[in-house]
Amino acid sequence: MADAVTKLVGGPRALNYFTHVSNAFGFIYFTVPAAASIRTIGSLNLAIAESLDTDFEIKNMAQLYNRQANILGMPKNEGMGVFNQMLDDPSVLKITFLRDPVDRFAALYRSIFSANTRKAGPRQTLFNHLGIPLEENLSMLDLAELLCEEDDLKSLTPQLRSQRQMAGYDLVDYNFIGRHETWQTDFATVSQDIFGRDVTQFDPVSSFNQDPEGANLQTTVDPETRVALEQAYADDYDMLEEVASLFPGGFAQDHE
């Protein structure tokens, strides 16, 4: 199972960067970029630190992007054999958060693909692949149409990959799938299952006046761009329909 999940999410590097595990607390969190991920990572770190009575403070946003500065472990820290056992163990909570694909794309475009973010790594990877100078602008519509036309473009960066792929949805036997749009309520629900109590919810806006995932997104997506994105991420919309029926209230129907 671990090998198949590793391949699906983009290889060992992507697996270890975007997957947060705790064998001690019995959960695996699969991160989907710009789907409440920063809030969830920060909150889980704080909750584990409090549970272990460990001195831990989120001093800046960069700390949360640096896996070495996090309390949350990576699959390689636990050992791939242990990670494989955790994937197969029904008592280990497998969780993720998903988001409306168009809203997620708009947030990602604003934060890393627009002309205002020329030095962003994913933007450089994309523009180098397309042979476009970094000084030029690629509109949201342009990028949306390219994603429809070039099948391999989404595989360039985790931010462009489908949520279905990043979450390993077709392989992982999830216990809980929450939504970005209802994160505060959903995270409170799942944290009770993990920690048996309410925990501090990290908010980058109130803590650092930063909104990297567009939680308060005001970007307008025009109808033409929306149509292109709905086509490009049709698999994600199909997945969200399945999740709505299989995970009422966030938990899997057979969760006890």
N, C-alpha and C positions, 0 to 999 in steps of 0.2 A: 504493500500500500504506500509506504513512504516514498519509494522510487517513482511510482506513478504520479503521486501528488507533486513531487519535486519537479518532474518533467512538465506537468500541466501548468504550474504557476510560473515557469520560466527558468528553471534550473536551480542549482544549489545556492547561488548568491541571492537570488530573489526569494527563495524559500526562507533563508535565514534572516534576511532583512525584514521581510514582511510578515513573518510568523512569530508570534509571541507565546511562549509556553511556560507552564509551571506545573511540574509533576507533583510538587508538594501540595499545591492548592487544587490540583486536578482539573486543569483547563488548557485548551489550545485556542488562541485567538488568531484568526486569519484576517489580516489587514487588507482592506480595499482602499487604495488612496482616494482621499476626498470624500469618504463615506463615514464621517464621524470618527476617523481613525486617530487623529491627534487627541481628541477629547477622551477616547477610550484608552489609548496608551497611557496618557497622563494619569487618568483615574485609576487604572489597574496598578500602575507603579506606586501611587500614593497609598492605595489600599493594602498592597502587600507590605510596604514599609511599615504602615501602622500595625498590621497584624504581627509582624516580626519585631516590632519595637525598634526599628532601624532608623537611624537619622538619614532622611532623604528629603531633599528640597528641589523643586523644579525652578532653576534659576533663570533659564531662558529657553526659547523655543528650540534652539540648536541642540540642546541637551536631549530632547525627545527624538530628534532625527539621528542621534548617535547611539547606536545599539550598545556600545561599550559603557555608556553612561547611564544605562537603564538597569533597573532591578530585574525586569522581565527577561527571561532567558530566551535563547534561540534553540532550534532543534539540535544544532551541533553541540551546544553546551550540555544538553541532556544526554546526547549520544543518539545516533540515528536508530540504533536498535531500540532504545527506550522510546523514542519518538514514534516508531512504528507500532510499538505495543500500545502507546497512548491513543493512536489513531483507531486501533481495533477495540479498545476498552470502552464499553458503553457507559461506564461510570465516569469517564473523563469527559468533561463538558467541552464540546466543540462549538465555538461561537463566531459570528461575524455580523457586520452591519452593512446594509445595502442602501442604495439611493436611486432616486429617479435618474436615469441615464443622461437625459438632456441637462438637468440641473447640475449633475456631477461634471459633465463635460464643460459647461459654462464656467464653473468654479475653477477647474483645472486650466482652462484656456486663459482666464484672467490672471492666474497666479504663476503660470510657467510657460505659456505658449504665445502670449501677446507681445507686441512690439515693446512694451514697457519692461519686459523680463528677458532681455537679449542674452544675458549671461547664464540663464537657468540651464542646468545640464540636460534635461530632457528636450528642451528647445534646440540646443546645439546638436544633439543626436539626430533629431528630426530634420533640421535644416541641412546638416551635412549629408544625410541620406538622400534628400531631395535635390541637393546641389544648389541650394538657395543661400545667398549671402545673409549673414545674420542681421545686417542693417535693414533688410527688406521686411515688409509686413506680410503675414499670411493671415487673412481674415478668418473669423470663426467659420463662415460659410465655406471658404476655400478648403480649410482643413477637414471640415465635415464631408465635403464632396470627395476629397482625396481618400478618406477612410472608406468610402463606398466603392471607389474605383480600384484601390490597391489592397488586395486581401492581406498582404504581409505587413502593412503599415502599422497595424495595431500591436504587432509583436515587437516593435522597436523599443518601446519603453513600458514599464508597468502602468504608467499613468494613462496610456492609450489602450491598454488591454481591457478586455471586457471584464465586468465584475464577476461574471460567471467563471471566467478563467482564474482570476486572482483569488477568488474564494475557493477554488477547487470544488465547485458546487456539485458536479457530476460524480465526484469520487468520495467526498467527505460525508460521513453520516452525521449531519448536524443535529445538535440538541436545541440550539437557539439561534434564530436569525432575526435581528432587530433592524430598525430603519433609522437612517440619518435624520429623517424628518421628525421622528418621535423619540430621539435619542435619550433625552432626560428620563422619560418614563421607562423606556426599554432597558436602559443601563441600570436603573434602580432595581428593576425586576430581576435581571440576571445577576447583579451583584449580591442580591439576597441569596440566590442559589449557590454562589461561589463562597461568599464570606459569611453568610448568615446574618447580615446586618446592612443597614444603609451606610454607604461610604461617601467620602468627599468626591464631588464631581468636578474635574478640572475643566476650566473654561479659559482658553487662550485669549479671548476678547477682554474679559475682566482682569485677567492676570497680567497680560502684556500688551493689550490694545492691538492685538493682531488677530486676523480672521483668515488663516491660510486655506481653509476648506470652504470658505464662502457660506458659513452658517447663516450669515445675515446678507446673503447675496442679493444684489439689486440689478444684476446684469440681465438685460432683456434679450431673449432669443427670438429672432424674427421667424415667421412661419416657414420660409424656405429652408433656413438652417435647421429648424426643428424637424422637418420632414426628412432631411438628409441624415440627421443624427438618429432618428427613429429607425431608419433603414440600416445604418451602420451598426447599431447596437440592438437589433431586433432580438437576438438571443437573450439579452438582459431583460427585455420587456417580457419575453416568454417566461424567463425564470421568476420574475417578480409575480407573475400570475400564479405560478406553482406555489411560491412561498406563501402567498396570501391564503391559500387553501390548506397547505400542509403545516403551517406554523401559526396557528391562531394565538394572538397575544404574545408572539415571539417564540414560544416553545414548540417543539415538535409535538404532534398529536399524541405520540406514545410516551412522551416524557413524564417521568414520575417525580 
